[in-house]
Amino acid sequence: MAHASVASLMRTIESLLTYNSPMQSLICDHREEFCALREKVRSLEVFIESFEKINVFGQMTDFEVEVNEVANSVEYVILLELTETIMEKNKSTIGITGSRFFKRISNIWTCRNFRKCLQQLAKDIDRVWKVSAKIQDKGKQASKESTVQEFPISAKDILNVENIMVGRDDQRKWLVEDLTRSYSSKPKVIPIVGMGGIGKTTLANEVYNDACIHSHFDVCAWATVSQQQNVKEILLSLLRSTKSDTFDMNDEAKLADRLQKSLKGKRYLIVLDDIWKTEAWDAVRLCFPSENKGSGILLTTRNTEVARDAGTENLSLQMDLMGPDESWNLFKSVAFANEALPSEFETIGKQIAEKCHGLPLTIAVVAGLLRSKRAIEDWENVAKDVKSFVTNDADERCSRVLRLSYNHLPSDLKTCLLHFGIFPEDNEIPAKNLMRMWMAEGFLKLENDLEGGAEKCLQELVDRCLVLVCKKSLDGTKIRSCKVHDLIYDLCVREIQRENIFIMNDIVLQYSYPTMPKMLPFKSVTVDKIDNCHYGLYKGLLTNVHRQLRDHDNNDLLKRTRSIFSFHTKDSYLSHVLKPELNHFKLLRVLDLNDVRIGFFPVQILSLIWLRYLSLHCRANLDIPSEICRLWNLQTFIVQGKNAFDAWFVSDFITCPVQIWGLMQLRHLKLPELYLPNPPSVSGGKGSHMVFSNIQTISYLSPRCCTEEVIMGIQNVKELGISGNVAGSNGLLDNLVHLQQLETLSFIFCSDLYPASAKFLPATVKKLKLKGTHLSWSYLDIIAEMPNLEVLKLMDYACRGEE
């Protein structure tokens, strides 16, 4: 875990020392101290990496806690000193943007006693380094004597416990036959009952996807209920599964009525997964028509009371723990997949499988941990360690084994996994947004390809059966959305509450005005809690600095807040309370307000100069201020359109100021439809212009701004979306040919798109998406000329014509 903090500090120092950093004028007199500090931190980073290999059990030692606190504290002090210096002159620099803004305040920087501050920070690093030197020699011996060895990067294609079922064939056949042979006048309700992780969802999924089921029922629909018991979300999930027409997204009564009408007169199968309370069943049971003969409802629950309330006792299916043979078969299928099983592994493998006590989730996690290990000694060592984690309580037994898997993760993967605990339970999270948050938080190791590193981390968590894939890209190469099992989620919440890595707090907004927002200790998010918050619920992620730097007051908590996330279940707007208080979150890196609608760009955000991730949801055309360039650390900038469920159907045109080209760290820009002006010229270079050198994705760019200057300014982009009327662009789309790094290209609502040939498209494009383009089908002959095209998505009104 300490490595994540050290890596974050290293990234901050490197960004300050970058030649084109706006902070150059501020730190020029202290460059020597910063360079010396960088070398100390770099040496510490190397040692921490090796220390992780020595610390074979993965539990955070006192030394790592101290390193974590010192690294966080050094970064905190540097950023806070810089921020407060800038803020002192902020009022006198109103209207000044970009490098001029930072130059105007540099004259007071040397007046501050910052040199002594840097020297003290260097001493703190030295103190930690001396401790590391003392344990360095002991580490080699500790590594030899360790019981469980380090587990390297796991192999690909580890089976997902949620998607693959081994055994349970008799139960699956019984359920399929019972559901398809039923001609009862009322829907047959069959509860599947068992403890968490026993395979209830897996069994239900196998039945749901059975060919006999789909041929027998007119409609099949699935909804995950979970502890949150959000009735509206349950209804929406079922309606989406029925492929109903558009429907009211806000009124619960209307949703229930629409669901009932969509099922009426049809033979249906409904699956309600993970019901915790009888109230959840009572809230939706009347939505299912009772006169439909042969219909069925399948429930999964840990609560026998729910099963008794929902179904009849003789139809309830009680899932028991797996026996030795089934446990071993599941273990083999995960640990060896399609490989032949060496005979010497069978005895020790059966011992390990037996110590998992028949719980499928535990078996799959432990087997996934051993997937890439082929030394018999490693298996023997793990067998000894698994035994020490076994207790009499079944749920505790499982959580201890899950902790075993968690403890053997590298520090960057541990931090990324804990990040799932921020979101509501059972929440399906868009993978792109999740990985971009990881990048902004500084969780990842310093690499040139940040996106590749983030994808690698996510895939590793999937390979180790800790993260479940919800959706994949059409070609199966990319994870689109994901979540964690509820047992893994509980583990994340418990680890967050220990506060060794980072601290999560609720941000409670007061009704009185003006007032500062108040923070409360972190608790897992529940829907009831969100509904009771007049302005919705905000979560804050705080830096865990050294105790001497904590004032233990509310203002101190605000200054240490590095991320803010919003969670809302009903329509809400960015309150008049939060807007002015954004100034108090001086060191904010992530501001995710995607669940909160705004009418205009909050100018208070412009003071958050360390912001790396910004996501907004606008209900009107957004005017981006020219001072946006002050957010020089910004990596991801997202604006959601007016229509939250089809954001690009209603076009929101956004004109970006020319100063946006000053966002030198920008990697991902996503706006409903944006006009990007030509980049300004660079002084000293004839014909040279500013560029987005780190840009990876842009959407949705207006065809009218695809000038040669703009295209050359984004020439490193890999994913590009174009939206808007092509008429009047005067052939500007021909400039797209200069994008030699482009792999994914989308045209959304681009009327009058009549390509004469495929030559205007870069030959590097692998994925092409068309929506609302109304192309004649004959133009697909031109698309066929694209040499490297692998995926073609023709969506609503992509083409027209009868042939």
HUTALIN-V381154 format. One record per pair of residues at least 6 apart in sequence whose C-alpha atoms are under 6 Angstrom apart, sorted by the first residue. I is the first residue (numbers start at 0). J is the second residue. Records with the same first field share a line. If there is no record, write none. Layout:
# HUTALIN-V381154
I = J / J
This chain:
# HUTALIN-V381154
0 = 410
1 = 63 / 66 / 67
2 = 47
3 = 411 / 442
4 = 67 / 70 / 71
5 = 70
7 = 441
8 = 74
21 = 98
24 = 102 / 105
25 = 105
36 = 121
53 = 138 / 142
55 = 148 / 149
57 = 406 / 407
58 = 406
68 = 544 / 545
71 = 544
72 = 544 / 545
73 = 120
96 = 626
97 = 628 / 629
146 = 380
147 = 380 / 381
153 = 371
154 = 371
157 = 462
158 = 333
161 = 201
165 = 329
166 = 325
181 = 293
182 = 292 / 293
183 = 292 / 293
184 = 292
185 = 289 / 290
186 = 294 / 295
187 = 295
188 = 295 / 296 / 297 / 310
189 = 297 / 310 / 314 / 315
190 = 297 / 298 / 299 / 306 / 315
191 = 298 / 299 / 316
192 = 299 / 300 / 301 / 317 / 318
193 = 301 / 318
194 = 301
196 = 360
197 = 358 / 359
216 = 266 / 267
217 = 265 / 266 / 267
218 = 267
219 = 267 / 268
220 = 237 / 240 / 241 / 269
221 = 237 / 269 / 270
222 = 233 / 236 / 237 / 271
223 = 271 / 272
224 = 272 / 273 / 274
225 = 273 / 274
226 = 275
227 = 525 / 526
228 = 279
231 = 251
238 = 258
255 = 286
259 = 286 / 287
266 = 294
267 = 294
268 = 294 / 295 / 296
269 = 296
270 = 296 / 297 / 298
271 = 298
272 = 298 / 299
273 = 299 / 300
274 = 300
277 = 305
320 = 357 / 358
321 = 357
326 = 357
327 = 349 / 352
330 = 362 / 366
333 = 366
334 = 366 / 367 / 370
351 = 382
355 = 361 / 362
364 = 464
367 = 463
388 = 399
389 = 396
390 = 396
411 = 442 / 443
417 = 491
420 = 488 / 491 / 492
423 = 524
427 = 481 / 482
428 = 480 / 481
429 = 480
430 = 479 / 480
434 = 453
439 = 611 / 612
460 = 466
466 = 482 / 483
467 = 481 / 482 / 483
468 = 481
469 = 480 / 481
470 = 479 / 480
471 = 477 / 478 / 479
501 = 541 / 542 / 543
502 = 540 / 541
503 = 521 / 539 / 540
504 = 518 / 519 / 520 / 521 / 538 / 539
505 = 518 / 519 / 521 / 538
506 = 517 / 518 / 537 / 538
507 = 516 / 517 / 518
508 = 516
529 = 535 / 536
535 = 567
536 = 565 / 566
537 = 564 / 565
538 = 563 / 564
539 = 562 / 563
540 = 560 / 561 / 562
541 = 559 / 560 / 561
542 = 559
557 = 583 / 584
558 = 584 / 585
561 = 586 / 587 / 588
562 = 587 / 588 / 589 / 590
563 = 590
564 = 591
565 = 592
567 = 594
571 = 595
572 = 595 / 596 / 597
573 = 595 / 597
585 = 607
586 = 609
587 = 610
588 = 609 / 610 / 611
589 = 612
590 = 613
591 = 613 / 614
592 = 614 / 615
593 = 614 / 615 / 616
596 = 616 / 617
597 = 617 / 618
598 = 617 / 618 / 619
599 = 621
608 = 630
609 = 632
610 = 632 / 633
611 = 632 / 633 / 634
612 = 634 / 635
613 = 636
614 = 637 / 638
615 = 638
616 = 638 / 639
617 = 640 / 641
618 = 641
620 = 651
621 = 653
625 = 656 / 658
628 = 658 / 659 / 661 / 662
631 = 662
632 = 664
633 = 664 / 665
634 = 664 / 665 / 666
635 = 666 / 667
636 = 668
637 = 669 / 670
638 = 670
640 = 646 / 671
647 = 671
651 = 671 / 672
652 = 672 / 673
653 = 673
654 = 673 / 674
655 = 675
657 = 676
665 = 694
666 = 693 / 694 / 695
667 = 695 / 696
668 = 697
669 = 697 / 698
670 = 699
671 = 699
672 = 699 / 700
673 = 700 / 701
674 = 701 / 704
675 = 704
677 = 708 / 709
678 = 688 / 689
679 = 688 / 689
680 = 687 / 688
681 = 687 / 688 / 689
690 = 712
691 = 712 / 713
694 = 716
695 = 716 / 717
696 = 716 / 717 / 718 / 719
697 = 719
698 = 719 / 720
699 = 720 / 721 / 722
700 = 721 / 722
701 = 721 / 722 / 723
702 = 725 / 728
703 = 728
705 = 731
706 = 731
707 = 734
714 = 738
715 = 740
716 = 741
717 = 740 / 741 / 742
718 = 741 / 743
719 = 744
720 = 744 / 745
721 = 745 / 746
722 = 746 / 747 / 748 / 749
723 = 748 / 749
724 = 749 / 750
725 = 749 / 751
726 = 751
733 = 759
736 = 759 / 760 / 761
741 = 763 / 764
742 = 763 / 764 / 765
743 = 764 / 766
744 = 767
745 = 767 / 768 / 769
746 = 769
747 = 770 / 771
748 = 770 / 771 / 772
749 = 772
750 = 772
756 = 781
757 = 781
765 = 787 / 788 / 789
766 = 788 / 789 / 790 / 791
767 = 791
768 = 791 / 792
769 = 793 / 797
770 = 794 / 795 / 797
771 = 795 / 796 / 797
772 = 797
773 = 796 / 797 / 798 / 799
774 = 798 / 799
775 = 798 / 799
776 = 798
